[in-house]
Amino acid sequence: MLGSIGGRQPATKVETRRPTKVDAAPTGGRSGWPGGPGTLGDMIVVENLTKRYGPHPAVDDVSFRCEPGTVTGFLGPNGAGKSTTMRMICGLTAPTAGRATVSGHPYRELPNPGREVGVLLDASAQHSGRTGREALTLSAYTMGLDKREVAAKLDLVGLNAVAAKRRVKAYSLGMRQRLGLAQAMLGDPRVLILDEPANGLDPEGIFWMRGLLRDFADRGGTVLLSSHLLREVEAVADRLVVIGGGRIVAQGDKDELLAGGGTVVRARDGAALRRALEAADLTAADSADGLLVQADAEAVGQAAADAGVALAELRPAGSGGLEQLFLTLTAGESTKEAVR
């Protein structure tokens, strides 16, 4: 683990799931460790979540779930709806339609939410006039926690005694992120919801955070992680949810999504091709080269032939890692958001 810091500073779906790892959890305490593991019933469930601002949908009919024992990477271009979705899960933004639950309940209905779900959405939102220790002590008091948890979590995130006595306004962004992680994990929650938690961390700090989140999940915890650092997400995530233009464009097991499965297909009459695929119960997502269909080329070609659609291109999708998958699935979305 990294030492202390003080002086400087329409969707493609793959339903394969990893087995949960709750049997790896140690005993002791409410949950057995800092950031304790959950049980099979502890998860995040998002059902048809929608948020509109006037006529514009920021989030459009989004559904996914995060299982215990897994890290779910939540990816998308800037303005795609990631942060809005996370705010709705945490009860900070009211949805226009749909619902989200944590451990089977809406966040606002949890009697002591900090003991169930740890949240880090904006590290810069911390009270700048308090010291790091004061910020955690106040949170511990509101959650009914022993003040010894404050020292334990400061140690967990690598903020030493000198750093803990400094006011938050003197913290670097990386130190604020560490303090935010300490606050999220203060109540030994079963679930973590983190929006860009690696912002401001140096490479060593990013590596440390990866190990922290991986250990949390391996002990049965549930993690929903949004990040623009695709390589880090690829290294730590078990499952991926990709959003573009407010809609889910792909979700499933990371290894399955990165295996290069599926078919790229293109036709001059794109609308007719979509109708043909829908008639054959094949779901397609926009890609840079046409449509990406989670089916083999034979099935896609047959669907087009049955509908009399002439194809301009039909080939297996290649694999270029998470970066290539991301660019393929979200092609053009950044430009759309910029001109919206």
C-alpha positions in Angstrom: 0.0 0.0 0.0 1.2 3.5 -0.7 2.8 5.3 2.2 1.4 8.3 4.1 1.1 11.8 2.5 1.9 14.9 4.4 4.3 17.6 3.2 3.8 17.5 -0.6 1.3 17.3 -2.9 -30.3 0.5 -27.4 -27.8 -1.6 -25.9 -25.5 -4.5 -26.5 -25.8 -6.9 -23.6 -23.7 -9.8 -22.4 -25.3 -11.6 -19.5 -22.3 -13.6 -18.3 -21.6 -12.8 -14.7 -18.8 -13.6 -12.4 -19.6 -15.6 -9.2 -19.9 -13.4 -6.2 -17.1 -13.6 -3.7 -18.8 -13.2 -0.3 -17.2 -16.4 0.9 -13.9 -14.5 0.9 -15.1 -12.2 3.7 -13.4 -12.3 7.1 -15.5 -12.3 10.2 -15.6 -9.7 12.9 -17.5 -6.4 13.4 -20.6 -5.5 11.4 -19.0 -6.3 8.1 -15.6 -7.7 8.9 -13.2 -5.0 7.5 -13.0 -1.3 6.6 -15.3 -1.0 3.7 -17.0 -4.3 4.6 -18.3 -6.9 2.2 -22.0 -7.3 1.6 -24.3 -10.3 1.0 -26.1 -11.6 -2.0 -28.9 -9.1 -1.5 -26.6 -6.0 -1.6 -26.4 -4.4 -5.0 -27.3 -1.4 -7.0 -30.3 -1.7 -9.3 -31.2 0.9 -11.9 -34.5 0.5 -13.7 -35.6 2.6 -16.7 -34.0 5.7 -15.1 -34.8 8.9 -17.1 -34.0 12.5 -16.5 -35.3 15.3 -18.8 -34.4 19.0 -18.7 -37.2 20.5 -20.7 -37.4 18.6 -24.0 -33.8 17.3 -23.7 -33.2 13.9 -22.1 -30.0 13.9 -20.1 -30.6 10.2 -19.2 -32.9 8.1 -21.3 -34.4 4.8 -20.0 -31.2 3.6 -18.4 -31.2 0.1 -16.7 -28.3 -1.9 -15.2 -27.3 -3.6 -12.0 -24.2 -4.0 -10.0 -23.6 -7.3 -8.3 -21.8 -8.0 -5.0 -18.2 -9.0 -5.4 -17.7 -6.9 -8.5 -16.4 -3.6 -9.7 -18.6 -2.1 -12.5 -17.0 0.5 -14.7 -19.4 3.2 -15.8 -18.1 4.8 -19.0 -19.1 7.4 -21.4 -18.0 10.7 -23.1 -18.4 14.0 -21.2 -22.0 15.0 -21.0 -23.2 11.4 -21.7 -25.2 11.2 -18.5 -22.9 9.4 -16.1 -22.8 12.0 -13.3 -26.6 12.6 -13.6 -27.2 8.9 -13.3 -25.0 8.6 -10.2 -26.8 11.6 -8.6 -30.1 10.0 -9.2 -28.9 6.7 -7.6 -27.8 8.7 -4.6 -31.0 10.7 -4.3 -29.4 14.1 -5.1 -31.4 14.5 -8.4 -35.0 13.5 -8.8 -35.6 11.3 -11.9 -38.3 12.1 -14.4 -39.1 8.4 -14.6 -37.7 5.1 -13.4 -36.1 4.2 -10.1 -32.8 3.2 -8.5 -32.3 1.2 -5.3 -29.3 0.4 -3.2 -29.6 -2.8 -1.1 -33.2 -3.0 -2.1 -34.2 0.5 -1.1 -34.1 4.0 -2.6 -31.1 5.9 -1.2 -33.3 8.4 0.6 -35.1 5.6 2.5 -32.0 4.1 4.0 -32.1 4.8 7.7 -28.3 5.5 7.9 -27.1 5.7 4.3 -23.4 6.2 5.2 -23.4 2.7 6.8 -24.8 1.1 3.6 -23.3 3.1 0.7 -20.2 5.2 0.5 -20.4 8.0 -2.0 -17.7 10.2 -3.6 -19.1 12.4 -6.4 -17.2 15.6 -6.0 -14.0 15.8 -3.9 -14.0 19.6 -4.3 -17.3 19.9 -2.4 -15.7 19.3 1.0 -15.8 22.1 3.6 -12.5 24.0 3.0 -12.3 25.6 6.5 -12.2 22.3 8.4 -9.2 20.0 8.8 -9.3 16.6 7.3 -9.7 15.0 10.7 -12.5 17.4 11.6 -14.4 16.6 8.4 -14.2 12.9 9.2 -15.0 13.3 12.9 -18.2 15.2 12.0 -19.2 12.5 9.6 -18.5 9.8 12.2 -20.7 11.7 14.7 -23.6 11.9 12.3 -23.3 8.2 11.5 -23.0 7.2 15.2 -19.5 5.8 14.8 -16.7 5.4 17.3 -14.2 8.2 16.7 -11.5 5.5 16.4 -12.9 4.9 12.9 -11.6 8.3 11.9 -7.9 7.4 12.6 -8.4 4.0 10.9 -9.7 5.5 7.7 -7.1 8.2 7.6 -4.5 5.5 7.8 -6.3 3.4 5.2 -6.1 6.2 2.6 -2.6 7.3 3.4 -3.3 10.7 5.0 -0.8 11.0 7.9 -1.1 13.0 11.2 0.4 16.1 9.6 -2.0 16.0 6.6 -5.0 15.3 8.9 -4.3 18.5 10.8 -4.2 20.7 7.7 -7.3 22.6 6.5 -8.9 21.1 3.4 -8.4 24.4 1.5 -4.6 23.6 1.6 -5.1 20.1 0.2 -4.1 19.2 -3.3 -6.8 17.6 -5.5 -5.2 14.2 -4.9 -5.3 14.7 -1.1 -9.0 15.8 -1.4 -9.7 12.6 -3.3 -8.1 10.5 -0.6 -10.1 12.4 2.1 -13.2 11.7 0.0 -12.5 8.0 -0.2 -11.9 8.0 3.6 -15.3 9.6 4.1 -17.0 7.2 1.7 -15.5 4.2 3.5 -15.9 5.6 7.0 -19.1 3.7 7.8 -17.9 0.3 6.5 -20.4 0.4 3.7 -21.3 -2.6 1.5 -21.5 -0.4 -1.6 -19.2 2.3 -3.1 -20.4 4.8 -5.7 -17.4 6.8 -7.0 -17.4 9.4 -9.8 -13.8 10.0 -11.2 -12.1 9.1 -7.9 -8.6 9.0 -9.5 -8.7 12.7 -10.5 -5.6 14.4 -9.1 -3.8 11.2 -8.1 -0.3 10.5 -9.4 0.5 7.2 -11.0 1.5 5.6 -7.7 -1.7 6.8 -6.1 -3.8 5.5 -9.0 -2.1 2.1 -8.5 -2.9 2.2 -4.8 -6.6 3.1 -5.4 -6.9 0.2 -7.9 -5.7 -2.2 -5.2 -8.0 -0.7 -2.6 -11.1 -1.1 -4.8 -10.2 -4.5 -6.0 -9.7 -5.7 -2.4 -13.1 -4.2 -1.4 -14.8 -6.1 -4.2 -12.9 -9.3 -3.6 -14.3 -9.3 -0.1 -17.9 -9.1 -1.3 -18.3 -5.3 -1.7 -20.1 -3.7 -4.7 -18.4 -0.9 -6.6 -19.8 1.5 -9.2 -16.9 3.4 -10.7 -17.0 6.2 -13.2 -13.6 7.2 -14.7 -12.1 8.6 -17.9 -8.9 6.6 -17.2 -9.8 3.7 -19.5 -6.7 1.6 -18.7 -7.4 1.8 -15.0 -11.0 0.7 -15.5 -9.9 -2.1 -17.7 -7.4 -3.2 -15.0 -9.9 -3.2 -12.1 -13.4 -3.7 -13.5 -15.4 -7.0 -13.7 -18.3 -5.6 -15.7 -18.8 -2.5 -17.9 -21.7 -0.2 -18.6 -21.2 2.2 -21.5 -23.4 5.2 -21.9 -23.7 7.5 -24.9 -26.1 10.3 -25.5 -28.0 9.4 -22.3 -28.6 5.8 -23.3 -26.9 2.6 -22.6 -25.0 1.4 -25.7 -23.3 -1.7 -24.2 -23.1 -3.5 -20.9 -21.9 -6.9 -19.7 -18.9 -8.9 -18.5 -15.7 -7.0 -19.3 -13.9 -10.0 -20.7 -16.8 -10.9 -23.0 -17.1 -7.3 -24.3 -13.4 -7.1 -24.9 -13.2 -10.5 -26.6 -14.1 -8.9 -30.0 -17.4 -10.7 -30.2 -20.1 -9.4 -32.5 -20.4 -8.2 -36.1 -20.0 -4.9 -37.8 -22.6 -4.3 -40.5 -23.3 -1.4 -42.8 -26.0 -0.7 -45.5 -26.9 2.2 -47.6 -30.4 2.1 -46.2 -29.5 2.3 -42.5 -33.1 2.5 -41.4 -34.1 -0.6 -43.3 -31.1 -2.5 -41.8 -32.2 -1.5 -38.3 -35.7 -2.7 -38.9 -34.4 -6.0 -40.3 -32.2 -6.5 -37.2 -35.1 -5.7 -34.8 -37.3 -8.1 -36.7 -34.7 -10.8 -36.1 -34.5 -9.8 -32.4 -30.9 -8.6 -32.8 -29.9 -5.5 -30.9 -27.5 -3.1 -32.6 -25.5 -0.1 -31.4 -24.0 2.7 -33.4 -20.3 2.4 -34.1 -17.7 4.3 -36.1 -18.0 1.8 -39.0 -21.7 1.2 -39.0 -23.7 -0.9 -36.6 -22.2 -3.3 -34.0 -24.4 -6.3 -33.5 -23.9 -8.9 -30.7 -24.4 -11.9 -33.0 -22.3 -13.8 -35.5 -22.0 -12.6 -39.1 -24.1 -15.4 -40.5 -27.1 -14.5 -38.3 -26.8 -10.8 -39.2 -26.4 -11.5 -42.9 -29.5 -13.8 -42.8 -31.6 -11.1 -41.1 -30.6 -8.7 -43.8 -31.3 -11.2 -46.6 -34.7 -12.1 -45.2 -35.7 -8.4 -45.3 -34.2 -7.8 -48.7 -31.6 -5.3 -47.4 -28.4 -5.0 -49.5 -25.3 -4.8 -47.3 -22.3 -2.7 -48.0 -20.2 -4.3 -45.3 -20.4 -7.4 -43.1 -17.4 -8.5 -40.9 -16.5 -9.7 -37.4 -15.8 -7.0 -34.9 -12.1 -6.8 -33.9 -10.7 -6.3 -30.5 -8.5 -3.3 -29.6 -9.0 -3.3 -25.8 -11.3 -1.0 -23.8 -10.1 2.1 -25.5 -11.1 0.8 -29.0 -14.4 -0.6 -27.6 -15.2 2.8 -26.0 -14.4 4.8 -29.2 -16.4 2.3 -31.3 -19.5 2.4 -29.1 -19.5 6.2 -28.4 -18.5 7.4 -31.9 -19.7 10.9 -32.5 -21.3 11.4 -29.1 -18.7 13.9 -27.9 -19.4 16.0 -31.0 -23.2 15.7 -30.5 -22.9 16.9 -26.9 -20.7 19.9 -27.9 -23.3 21.2 -30.4 -26.4 20.4 -28.4 
